[in-house]
Amino acid sequence: MRCCIITIGNEIIQGRIVDTNSAFLARKLSILGHEIRAKISVGDSHELIAKALSTCLDTFGCDLIITTGGLGPTPDDITLEAIARALGLELTLNEEALKEIERKYREKGLEMTEARKKMALMPRGAKPIPNPVGIAPGALIETYVGGRKILIVALPGVPREMESMFSSFVEKMLRLPNRFLIEAYIDLLNARESDLAPLIKELQKRYPEFYIKSHPMGHEIEKPSILLYISTYDSDKQRGVSRCIDLLKALETKLREALPHVEVKIRTPCTSQ
Amino acid sequence: MRCCIITIGNEIIQGRIVDTNSAFLARKLSILGHEIRAKISVGDSHELIAKALSTCLDTFGCDLIITTGGLGPTPDDITLEAIARALGLELTLNEEALKEIERKYREKGLEMTEARKKMALMPRGAKPIPNPVGIAPGALIETYVGGRKILIVALPGVPREMESMFSSFVEKMLRLPNRFLIEAYIDLLNARESDLAPLIKELQKRYPEFYIKSHPMGHEIEKPSILLYISTYDSDKQRGVSRCIDLLKALETKLREALPHVEVKIRTPCTSQ
Protein backbone atom coordinates (compact mmCIF):
# COMPACT_ATOMS: atom_id res chain seq x y z
CA MET A 1 0.00 0.00 0.00
CA ARG A 2 1.05 3.57 -0.59
CA CYS A 3 1.21 5.10 2.86
CA CYS A 4 1.38 8.60 4.24
CA ILE A 5 1.91 9.49 7.89
CA ILE A 6 0.47 12.69 9.33
CA THR A 7 1.63 13.76 12.78
CA ILE A 8 -0.54 16.48 14.29
CA GLY A 9 0.35 18.92 17.05
CA ASN A 10 1.63 22.44 17.54
CA GLU A 11 4.38 21.03 19.79
CA ILE A 12 5.74 19.16 16.74
CA ILE A 13 5.39 21.96 14.22
CA GLN A 14 7.02 24.44 16.63
CA GLY A 15 9.90 22.06 17.30
CA ARG A 16 9.23 21.80 21.04
CA ILE A 17 9.41 18.02 20.76
CA VAL A 18 11.10 15.66 18.33
CA ASP A 19 8.53 13.65 16.38
CA THR A 20 9.40 10.04 17.20
CA ASN A 21 5.90 8.77 16.30
CA SER A 22 6.40 9.14 12.57
CA ALA A 23 9.75 7.33 12.75
CA PHE A 24 8.16 4.46 14.72
CA LEU A 25 5.31 4.14 12.22
CA ALA A 26 7.54 4.51 9.16
CA ARG A 27 9.86 1.79 10.40
CA LYS A 28 6.93 -0.54 11.15
CA LEU A 29 5.33 0.08 7.75
CA SER A 30 8.68 -0.48 5.99
CA ILE A 31 9.17 -3.80 7.77
CA LEU A 32 5.61 -4.75 6.78
CA GLY A 33 6.58 -4.11 3.16
CA HIS A 34 4.64 -0.91 2.44
CA GLU A 35 5.91 2.12 0.58
CA ILE A 36 5.92 5.33 2.61
CA ARG A 37 5.40 8.20 0.20
CA ALA A 38 5.53 11.12 2.64
CA LYS A 39 5.42 12.12 6.27
CA ILE A 40 3.68 15.40 7.01
CA SER A 41 3.43 17.30 10.28
CA VAL A 42 0.93 20.10 10.84
CA GLY A 43 -0.39 22.01 13.84
CA ASP A 44 -3.78 21.68 15.58
CA SER A 45 -5.75 23.51 12.89
CA HIS A 46 -8.73 22.41 10.80
CA GLU A 47 -7.36 24.18 7.76
CA LEU A 48 -3.90 22.61 8.01
CA ILE A 49 -5.11 19.09 8.83
CA ALA A 50 -7.44 19.26 5.80
CA LYS A 51 -4.52 20.40 3.64
CA ALA A 52 -2.33 17.57 4.93
CA LEU A 53 -5.08 15.04 4.16
CA SER A 54 -5.67 16.31 0.63
CA THR A 55 -1.91 16.32 0.02
CA CYS A 56 -1.67 12.67 1.05
CA LEU A 57 -4.68 11.63 -1.01
CA ASP A 58 -4.29 13.77 -4.11
CA THR A 59 -0.63 14.76 -4.38
CA PHE A 60 1.01 11.62 -2.99
CA GLY A 61 -1.75 9.17 -4.02
CA CYS A 62 -1.78 7.33 -0.69
CA ASP A 63 -4.33 4.58 0.06
CA LEU A 64 -3.36 4.35 3.71
CA ILE A 65 -2.98 7.36 5.97
CA ILE A 66 -1.95 7.01 9.59
CA THR A 67 -2.40 10.07 11.78
CA THR A 68 -1.14 10.61 15.32
CA GLY A 69 -2.27 13.21 17.84
CA GLY A 70 -5.35 15.28 18.51
CA LEU A 71 -7.66 12.61 19.96
CA GLY A 72 -7.80 13.84 23.57
CA PRO A 73 -10.45 15.74 25.54
CA THR A 74 -9.20 19.32 25.05
CA PRO A 75 -10.74 21.78 22.55
CA ASP A 76 -7.65 21.70 20.31
CA ASP A 77 -7.84 17.92 19.94
CA ILE A 78 -9.61 18.11 16.61
CA THR A 79 -8.20 15.35 14.43
CA LEU A 80 -11.36 13.26 14.02
CA GLU A 81 -13.55 16.31 13.48
CA ALA A 82 -11.08 17.62 10.89
CA ILE A 83 -11.00 14.25 9.08
CA ALA A 84 -14.80 14.07 9.08
CA ARG A 85 -15.10 17.59 7.68
CA ALA A 86 -12.41 17.07 5.05
CA LEU A 87 -13.99 13.83 3.80
CA GLY A 88 -17.60 15.07 4.07
CA LEU A 89 -18.48 12.52 6.74
CA GLU A 90 -20.81 13.21 9.64
CA LEU A 91 -19.25 13.41 13.13
CA THR A 92 -21.33 11.26 15.48
CA LEU A 93 -21.09 9.87 18.99
CA ASN A 94 -19.67 6.37 18.55
CA GLU A 95 -21.55 4.12 20.98
CA GLU A 96 -18.81 1.49 21.22
CA ALA A 97 -16.16 4.13 21.95
CA LEU A 98 -18.41 5.91 24.46
CA LYS A 99 -19.11 2.71 26.38
CA GLU A 100 -15.41 1.94 26.70
CA ILE A 101 -14.53 5.48 27.82
CA GLU A 102 -17.40 5.50 30.37
CA ARG A 103 -16.29 2.14 31.71
CA LYS A 104 -12.74 3.41 32.30
CA TYR A 105 -13.87 6.53 34.18
CA ARG A 106 -16.64 4.74 36.13
CA GLU A 107 -14.19 2.11 37.39
CA LYS A 108 -12.48 4.91 39.28
CA GLY A 109 -15.75 6.51 40.38
CA LEU A 110 -15.46 9.34 37.87
CA GLU A 111 -18.47 10.73 36.02
CA MET A 112 -18.66 11.53 32.32
CA THR A 113 -18.30 15.17 31.34
CA GLU A 114 -18.60 16.93 27.99
CA ALA A 115 -14.81 16.92 27.60
CA ARG A 116 -14.68 13.16 28.28
CA LYS A 117 -17.60 12.41 25.96
CA LYS A 118 -15.81 14.33 23.20
CA MET A 119 -13.29 11.48 22.83
CA ALA A 120 -16.11 9.27 21.49
CA LEU A 121 -16.99 11.62 18.63
CA MET A 122 -15.96 9.95 15.38
CA PRO A 123 -16.76 10.09 11.67
CA ARG A 124 -19.87 7.97 10.99
CA GLY A 125 -18.93 4.36 10.28
CA ALA A 126 -15.54 4.57 12.01
CA LYS A 127 -14.40 1.62 14.07
CA PRO A 128 -12.85 2.49 17.45
CA ILE A 129 -9.34 1.14 18.12
CA PRO A 130 -8.98 0.04 21.74
CA ASN A 131 -6.47 1.97 23.83
CA PRO A 132 -5.00 -0.46 26.39
CA VAL A 133 -2.69 2.18 27.88
CA GLY A 134 -4.72 5.41 28.04
CA ILE A 135 -8.28 6.62 27.50
CA ALA A 136 -8.84 8.11 24.04
CA PRO A 137 -9.60 5.36 21.52
CA GLY A 138 -8.19 5.49 18.02
CA ALA A 139 -10.35 5.26 14.92
CA LEU A 140 -10.30 3.18 11.77
CA ILE A 141 -12.00 4.95 8.89
CA GLU A 142 -12.58 3.10 5.63
CA THR A 143 -14.06 5.28 2.96
CA TYR A 144 -14.02 6.09 -0.73
CA VAL A 145 -12.50 9.21 -2.21
CA GLY A 146 -13.13 9.72 -5.92
CA GLY A 147 -14.04 6.04 -6.26
CA ARG A 148 -10.75 4.96 -4.60
CA LYS A 149 -10.88 2.96 -1.39
CA ILE A 150 -8.80 4.53 1.34
CA LEU A 151 -8.04 3.61 4.91
CA ILE A 152 -7.34 6.19 7.59
CA VAL A 153 -5.99 5.06 10.95
CA ALA A 154 -6.12 7.76 13.64
CA LEU A 155 -3.92 7.08 16.68
CA PRO A 156 -3.19 9.19 19.79
CA GLY A 157 -0.08 11.35 20.07
CA VAL A 158 1.25 9.97 23.36
CA PRO A 159 3.98 7.60 22.09
CA ARG A 160 3.39 4.72 24.50
CA GLU A 161 -0.34 4.72 23.71
CA MET A 162 0.23 5.01 19.96
CA GLU A 163 2.88 2.28 19.89
CA SER A 164 0.84 -0.12 21.95
CA MET A 165 -2.28 0.42 19.81
CA PHE A 166 -0.34 -0.01 16.59
CA SER A 167 1.33 -3.21 17.77
CA SER A 168 -1.75 -4.80 19.31
CA PHE A 169 -4.36 -3.81 16.73
CA VAL A 170 -3.17 -2.13 13.54
CA GLU A 171 -0.03 -4.10 12.67
CA LYS A 172 -1.74 -7.43 11.97
CA MET A 173 -4.25 -5.73 9.66
CA LEU A 174 -1.45 -4.37 7.49
CA ARG A 175 0.80 -7.43 7.30
CA LEU A 176 1.50 -8.45 3.71
CA PRO A 177 1.91 -12.16 2.99
CA ASN A 178 5.38 -13.26 1.83
CA ARG A 179 7.13 -9.94 1.82
CA PHE A 180 10.19 -9.80 4.00
CA LEU A 181 12.62 -6.96 4.52
CA ILE A 182 16.26 -8.11 4.37
CA GLU A 183 18.87 -5.59 5.52
CA ALA A 184 22.46 -5.12 6.66
CA TYR A 185 24.61 -2.27 8.02
CA ILE A 186 28.33 -2.09 7.29
CA ASP A 187 30.88 0.39 8.68
CA LEU A 188 33.49 1.47 6.16
CA LEU A 189 36.35 3.12 8.01
CA ASN A 190 38.74 5.44 6.11
CA ALA A 191 36.19 5.62 3.29
CA ARG A 192 35.18 8.87 1.65
CA GLU A 193 31.67 9.11 0.26
CA SER A 194 33.04 10.78 -2.88
CA ASP A 195 35.43 7.83 -3.47
CA LEU A 196 32.72 5.27 -2.81
CA ALA A 197 30.16 6.90 -5.10
CA PRO A 198 31.33 5.28 -8.40
CA LEU A 199 31.79 1.90 -6.71
CA ILE A 200 28.26 1.96 -5.29
CA LYS A 201 26.90 3.02 -8.66
CA GLU A 202 28.48 -0.08 -10.23
CA LEU A 203 27.30 -2.40 -7.46
CA GLN A 204 23.78 -0.95 -7.76
CA LYS A 205 23.75 -1.84 -11.47
CA ARG A 206 24.74 -5.43 -10.70
CA TYR A 207 22.18 -5.77 -7.90
CA PRO A 208 19.24 -3.65 -9.07
CA GLU A 209 16.82 -5.31 -6.64
CA PHE A 210 18.84 -3.95 -3.70
CA TYR A 211 18.74 -0.51 -2.17
CA ILE A 212 22.31 0.59 -1.38
CA LYS A 213 22.90 3.79 0.55
CA SER A 214 25.97 5.40 2.06
CA HIS A 215 25.62 7.59 5.13
CA PRO A 216 28.60 9.81 6.00
CA MET A 217 29.40 9.37 9.68
CA GLY A 218 32.78 11.03 10.09
CA HIS A 219 34.20 13.96 8.14
CA GLU A 220 34.62 13.52 4.38
CA ILE A 221 38.23 14.77 4.46
CA GLU A 222 39.50 14.87 8.04
CA LYS A 223 38.18 11.57 9.42
CA PRO A 224 36.26 9.77 6.70
CA SER A 225 33.88 6.99 7.72
CA ILE A 226 30.75 5.65 6.09
CA LEU A 227 27.80 3.64 7.35
CA LEU A 228 26.55 1.60 4.41
CA TYR A 229 22.97 0.34 4.44
CA ILE A 230 21.73 -2.31 2.05
CA SER A 231 18.21 -3.72 1.86
CA THR A 232 15.80 -5.61 -0.33
CA TYR A 233 12.46 -7.36 -0.05
CA ASP A 234 12.05 -11.06 -0.83
CA SER A 235 9.17 -13.50 -0.62
CA ASP A 236 11.65 -16.09 0.70
CA LYS A 237 13.59 -15.05 3.82
CA GLN A 238 16.43 -17.55 3.29
CA ARG A 239 16.95 -16.61 -0.34
CA GLY A 240 16.88 -12.90 0.51
CA VAL A 241 19.56 -13.31 3.16
CA SER A 242 21.75 -15.34 0.75
CA ARG A 243 21.47 -12.64 -1.92
CA CYS A 244 22.36 -10.04 0.69
CA ILE A 245 25.47 -12.03 1.69
CA ASP A 246 26.41 -12.30 -2.02
CA LEU A 247 26.23 -8.54 -2.39
CA LEU A 248 28.40 -8.00 0.68
CA LYS A 249 31.05 -10.37 -0.74
CA ALA A 250 31.01 -8.49 -4.06
CA LEU A 251 31.38 -5.22 -2.14
CA GLU A 252 34.39 -6.52 -0.20
CA THR A 253 36.04 -7.73 -3.41
CA LYS A 254 35.45 -4.37 -5.10
CA LEU A 255 36.81 -2.48 -2.11
CA ARG A 256 39.97 -4.62 -1.94
CA GLU A 257 40.62 -3.82 -5.61
CA ALA A 258 39.74 -0.15 -5.71
CA LEU A 259 40.10 1.18 -2.16
CA PRO A 260 42.37 -1.24 -0.23
CA HIS A 261 42.86 1.24 2.64
CA VAL A 262 39.16 0.97 3.57
CA GLU A 263 38.43 -1.17 6.62
CA VAL A 264 35.15 -3.12 6.46
CA LYS A 265 33.26 -3.89 9.67
CA ILE A 266 29.88 -5.61 9.57
CA ARG A 267 27.71 -3.78 12.09
CA THR A 268 24.49 -5.75 11.45
CA PRO A 269 24.86 -8.84 9.26
CA CYS A 270 22.22 -9.68 6.64
CA THR A 271 19.04 -10.18 8.64
CA SER A 272 15.42 -10.68 7.71
CA GLN A 273 12.75 -8.76 9.63
CA MET B 1 7.15 34.46 6.97
CA ARG B 2 5.15 31.37 6.24
CA CYS B 3 7.66 28.53 6.46
CA CYS B 4 7.73 24.92 5.38
CA ILE B 5 10.47 22.46 6.22
CA ILE B 6 11.26 19.57 3.88
CA THR B 7 13.57 16.82 5.16
CA ILE B 8 14.80 14.55 2.40
CA GLY B 9 16.15 11.02 2.69
CA ASN B 10 15.03 7.41 2.44
CA GLU B 11 16.47 6.81 5.91
CA ILE B 12 13.89 9.27 7.29
CA ILE B 13 10.92 8.07 5.27
CA GLN B 14 11.67 4.44 6.14
CA GLY B 15 11.99 5.26 9.84
CA ARG B 16 15.60 4.11 10.12
CA ILE B 17 16.47 7.38 11.83
CA VAL B 18 14.47 9.89 13.83
CA ASP B 19 14.29 13.22 12.02
CA THR B 20 15.83 15.67 14.49
CA ASN B 21 16.68 18.21 11.77
CA SER B 22 13.10 19.35 11.29
CA ALA B 23 12.65 19.77 15.05
CA PHE B 24 15.82 21.86 15.27
CA LEU B 25 14.73 24.09 12.39
CA ALA B 26 11.13 24.38 13.57
CA ARG B 27 12.26 25.44 17.03
CA LYS B 28 14.68 28.00 15.60
CA LEU B 29 12.05 29.43 13.22
CA SER B 30 9.51 29.60 16.06
CA ILE B 31 11.92 31.51 18.27
CA LEU B 32 12.61 33.85 15.35
CA GLY B 33 8.87 34.55 15.18
CA HIS B 34 7.95 32.76 11.97
CA GLU B 35 4.91 30.58 11.39
CA ILE B 36 5.68 26.99 10.45
CA ARG B 37 2.85 25.73 8.27
CA ALA B 38 4.06 22.18 7.64
CA LYS B 39 6.97 19.81 7.86
CA ILE B 40 7.23 17.26 5.07
CA SER B 41 9.61 14.33 4.71
CA VAL B 42 10.12 12.50 1.44
CA GLY B 43 12.62 9.99 0.06
CA ASP B 44 15.47 10.59 -2.41
CA SER B 45 13.24 10.81 -5.48
CA HIS B 46 12.80 13.56 -8.06
CA GLU B 47 9.07 12.92 -8.24
CA LEU B 48 8.56 13.07 -4.48
CA ILE B 49 10.81 16.08 -3.87
CA ALA B 50 8.93 17.96 -6.62
CA LYS B 51 5.61 17.01 -4.98
CA ALA B 52 6.86 18.18 -1.58
CA LEU B 53 7.94 21.51 -3.08
CA SER B 54 4.65 22.13 -4.85
CA THR B 55 2.77 21.19 -1.68
CA CYS B 56 4.74 23.78 0.31
CA LEU B 57 4.32 26.48 -2.32
CA ASP B 58 0.76 25.87 -3.53
CA THR B 59 -1.07 23.99 -0.78
CA PHE B 60 0.55 25.56 2.28
CA GLY B 61 1.38 28.93 0.69
CA CYS B 62 4.91 29.09 2.14
CA ASP B 63 7.32 31.91 1.22
CA LEU B 64 10.27 30.26 2.91
CA ILE B 65 11.19 26.61 2.43
CA ILE B 66 14.12 25.04 4.23
CA THR B 67 15.26 21.65 2.99
CA THR B 68 17.75 19.29 4.59
CA GLY B 69 19.56 16.36 3.00
CA GLY B 70 20.60 15.27 -0.46
CA LEU B 71 23.55 17.64 -1.06
CA GLY B 72 26.38 15.10 -0.97
CA PRO B 73 28.48 13.47 -3.71
CA THR B 74 26.47 10.24 -4.25
CA PRO B 75 24.05 9.71 -7.15
CA ASP B 76 21.01 9.77 -4.86
CA ASP B 77 21.94 13.20 -3.49
CA ILE B 78 19.57 15.01 -5.83
CA THR B 79 18.01 17.85 -3.85
CA LEU B 80 19.43 20.78 -5.82
CA GLU B 81 18.78 19.11 -9.16
CA ALA B 82 15.21 18.34 -8.08
CA ILE B 83 14.65 21.94 -6.93
CA ALA B 84 16.06 23.29 -10.20
CA ARG B 85 13.83 20.98 -12.26
CA ALA B 86 10.72 21.70 -10.21
CA LEU B 87 11.20 25.47 -10.48
CA GLY B 88 12.32 25.43 -14.11
CA LEU B 89 15.79 26.74 -13.25
CA GLU B 90 18.96 25.64 -15.00
CA LEU B 91 21.42 23.50 -13.01
CA THR B 92 24.90 24.97 -13.43
CA LEU B 93 28.33 24.58 -11.90
CA ASN B 94 28.53 27.29 -9.24
CA GLU B 95 32.04 28.73 -9.43
CA GLU B 96 32.09 30.02 -5.86
CA ALA B 97 30.98 26.64 -4.51
CA LEU B 98 33.44 24.76 -6.72
CA LYS B 99 36.39 26.89 -5.58
CA GLU B 100 35.58 26.23 -1.93
CA ILE B 101 35.14 22.47 -2.44
CA GLU B 102 38.41 22.28 -4.45
CA ARG B 103 40.24 24.19 -1.76
CA LYS B 104 39.10 21.75 0.94
CA TYR B 105 40.19 18.64 -1.00
CA ARG B 106 43.45 20.20 -2.26
CA GLU B 107 44.49 21.13 1.27
CA LYS B 108 44.68 17.40 1.99
CA GLY B 109 46.32 16.61 -1.35
CA LEU B 110 43.13 15.20 -2.86
CA GLU B 111 42.15 15.75 -6.48
CA MET B 112 38.72 16.73 -7.74
CA THR B 113 36.57 13.92 -9.18
CA GLU B 114 33.17 13.96 -10.88
CA ALA B 115 31.47 12.94 -7.61
CA ARG B 116 33.21 15.80 -5.76
CA LYS B 117 32.42 18.32 -8.48
CA LYS B 118 28.75 17.34 -8.30
CA MET B 119 28.45 19.13 -4.95
CA ALA B 120 28.96 22.46 -6.76
CA LEU B 121 26.00 21.96 -9.13
CA MET B 122 23.31 24.45 -8.16
CA PRO B 123 20.29 26.15 -9.70
CA ARG B 124 21.44 29.20 -11.67
CA GLY B 125 21.61 32.28 -9.44
CA ALA B 126 21.87 30.30 -6.19
CA LYS B 127 24.19 31.58 -3.51
CA PRO B 128 26.35 28.93 -1.80
CA ILE B 129 26.09 28.69 1.98
CA PRO B 130 29.51 27.97 3.53
CA ASN B 131 29.84 24.65 5.34
CA PRO B 132 32.35 25.16 8.18
CA VAL B 133 32.01 21.56 9.40
CA GLY B 134 31.84 19.38 6.26
CA ILE B 135 32.28 19.70 2.50
CA ALA B 136 28.96 20.09 0.66
CA PRO B 137 27.88 23.74 0.65
CA GLY B 138 24.25 24.68 1.13
CA ALA B 139 22.35 26.88 -1.31
CA LEU B 140 20.21 29.96 -1.03
CA ILE B 141 17.72 30.22 -3.88
CA GLU B 142 15.66 33.37 -4.27
CA THR B 143 13.14 33.11 -7.05
CA TYR B 144 9.62 33.99 -8.12
CA VAL B 145 6.79 31.48 -8.42
CA GLY B 146 3.59 32.83 -9.95
CA GLY B 147 4.75 36.39 -9.23
CA ARG B 148 5.38 35.56 -5.56
CA LYS B 149 8.87 35.94 -4.15
CA ILE B 150 10.06 32.80 -2.43
CA LEU B 151 13.23 31.82 -0.64
CA ILE B 152 14.53 28.27 -0.57
CA VAL B 153 17.37 27.38 1.78
CA ALA B 154 18.94 23.98 1.07
CA LEU B 155 21.04 22.57 3.91
CA PRO B 156 22.86 19.22 4.30
CA GLY B 157 21.32 16.30 6.18
CA VAL B 158 24.18 15.65 8.61
CA PRO B 159 22.83 17.34 11.76
CA ARG B 160 26.06 18.94 12.99
CA GLU B 161 26.70 20.45 9.52
CA MET B 162 23.10 21.62 9.14
CA GLU B 163 22.94 23.15 12.63
CA SER B 164 26.24 24.94 12.28
CA MET B 165 25.29 26.37 8.87
CA PHE B 166 21.89 27.49 10.09
CA SER B 167 23.32 29.17 13.17
CA SER B 168 26.27 30.86 11.46
CA PHE B 169 24.63 31.92 8.22
CA VAL B 170 20.87 31.49 7.87
CA GLU B 171 19.61 32.54 11.30
CA LYS B 172 20.64 36.20 11.07
CA MET B 173 18.96 36.54 7.67
CA LEU B 174 15.64 35.44 9.11
CA ARG B 175 15.63 37.42 12.36
CA LEU B 176 12.53 39.61 12.68
CA PRO B 177 12.91 42.92 14.47
CA ASN B 178 11.02 43.26 17.78
CA ARG B 179 9.35 39.89 17.88
CA PHE B 180 10.13 37.90 20.98
CA LEU B 181 8.82 34.51 22.00
CA ILE B 182 7.76 34.40 25.65
CA GLU B 183 7.04 30.98 27.12
CA ALA B 184 6.63 28.97 30.32
CA TYR B 185 6.16 25.30 31.28
CA ILE B 186 4.13 24.30 34.34
CA ASP B 187 3.66 20.80 35.79
CA LEU B 188 0.18 20.17 37.11
CA LEU B 189 0.28 17.06 39.30
CA ASN B 190 -2.97 15.18 40.02
CA ALA B 191 -4.60 17.03 37.14
CA ARG B 192 -6.69 15.27 34.51
CA GLU B 193 -6.74 16.76 31.02
CA SER B 194 -10.52 16.25 30.88
CA ASP B 195 -10.97 18.26 34.12
CA LEU B 196 -8.61 21.00 32.97
CA ALA B 197 -10.22 21.39 29.54
CA PRO B 198 -13.04 23.81 30.59
CA LEU B 199 -10.66 25.82 32.78
CA ILE B 200 -8.17 26.25 29.95
CA LYS B 201 -10.98 27.23 27.60
CA GLU B 202 -11.95 30.03 30.01
CA LEU B 203 -8.37 31.18 30.51
CA GLN B 204 -7.83 31.18 26.75
CA LYS B 205 -10.81 33.53 26.34
CA ARG B 206 -9.37 35.95 28.89
CA TYR B 207 -5.88 35.84 27.36
CA PRO B 208 -6.54 35.45 23.63
CA GLU B 209 -3.02 36.57 22.71
CA PHE B 210 -1.56 33.53 24.50
CA TYR B 211 -1.26 29.98 23.25
CA ILE B 212 -2.18 27.61 26.09
CA LYS B 213 -1.70 23.88 25.64
CA SER B 214 -1.97 20.91 27.99
CA HIS B 215 0.18 17.85 27.35
CA PRO B 216 -0.81 14.67 29.21
CA MET B 217 2.29 13.22 30.86
CA GLY B 218 0.94 10.57 33.21
CA HIS B 219 -2.21 8.49 32.79
CA GLU B 220 -5.54 10.34 32.59
CA ILE B 221 -7.15 8.11 35.26
CA GLU B 222 -4.47 6.12 37.06
CA LYS B 223 -1.76 8.72 37.58
CA PRO B 224 -2.92 12.01 36.11
CA SER B 225 -0.31 14.66 35.40
CA ILE B 226 -0.21 17.49 32.89
CA LEU B 227 2.57 19.58 31.43
CA LEU B 228 1.09 22.96 30.59
CA TYR B 229 2.79 25.11 27.98
CA ILE B 230 1.96 28.78 27.51
CA SER B 231 3.48 31.14 24.99
CA THR B 232 3.01 34.44 23.22
CA TYR B 233 4.98 36.86 21.09
CA ASP B 234 5.60 40.45 22.16
CA SER B 235 7.58 43.33 20.70
CA ASP B 236 8.66 44.19 24.27
CA LYS B 237 10.39 41.38 26.18
CA GLN B 238 9.70 42.84 29.62
CA ARG B 239 6.01 43.41 28.94
CA GLY B 240 5.64 39.93 27.46
CA VAL B 241 7.14 38.32 30.55
CA SER B 242 4.86 40.40 32.84
CA ARG B 243 1.78 39.32 30.91
CA CYS B 244 2.95 35.72 31.11
CA ILE B 245 3.34 36.02 34.91
CA ASP B 246 -0.18 37.53 35.08
CA LEU B 247 -1.61 34.58 33.23
CA LEU B 248 0.15 32.11 35.54
CA LYS B 249 -1.30 33.89 38.59
CA ALA B 250 -4.79 33.74 37.08
CA LEU B 251 -4.26 30.03 36.40
CA GLU B 252 -3.23 29.38 40.00
CA THR B 253 -6.27 31.26 41.33
CA LYS B 254 -8.59 29.32 39.03
CA LEU B 255 -7.03 26.00 40.02
CA ARG B 256 -7.34 26.76 43.77
CA GLU B 257 -11.06 27.45 43.24
CA ALA B 258 -11.99 24.66 40.86
CA LEU B 259 -9.39 21.89 41.34
CA PRO B 260 -7.76 22.42 44.77
CA HIS B 261 -6.19 18.94 44.73
CA VAL B 262 -3.97 19.93 41.78
CA GLU B 263 -0.35 20.66 42.69
CA VAL B 264 1.29 23.40 40.61
CA LYS B 265 5.03 23.27 39.91
CA ILE B 266 6.70 25.81 37.66
CA ARG B 267 9.11 23.87 35.47
CA THR B 268 10.31 26.82 33.35
CA PRO B 269 9.22 30.27 34.55
CA CYS B 270 8.11 32.92 32.06
CA THR B 271 11.18 33.46 29.88
CA SER B 272 11.80 35.42 26.73
CA GLN B 273 13.85 33.83 23.94
Interface residues (C-beta under 8 A of the other chain):
Chain A: N10 E11 I12 I13 Q14 G15 R16 I17 V18 D19 T20 S22 A23 F24 L25 A26 R27 K28 L29 S30 I36 R37 A38 K39 I40 S41 V42 G43 L48 K51 A52 S54 T55 T59 F60 G72 P73 T74 P75 D76 K104 Y105 E107 K108 L110 T113 E114 A115 R116 V133 G134 I135 V158 E193 S194 D195 L196 A197 P198 I200 K201 Q204 Y211 K213 S214 H215 P216 H219 E220 I221 E222 Y229
Chain B: N10 E11 I12 I13 Q14 G15 R16 I17 V18 D19 T20 S22 A23 F24 L25 A26 R27 K28 L29 S30 I36 R37 A38 K39 I40 S41 V42 G43 L48 K51 A52 S54 T55 T59 F60 G72 P73 T74 P75 D76 K104 Y105 E107 K108 L110 T113 E114 A115 R116 V133 G134 I135 V158 E193 S194 D195 L196 A197 P198 I200 K201 Y211 K213 S214 H215 P216 H219 E220 I221 E222 Y229
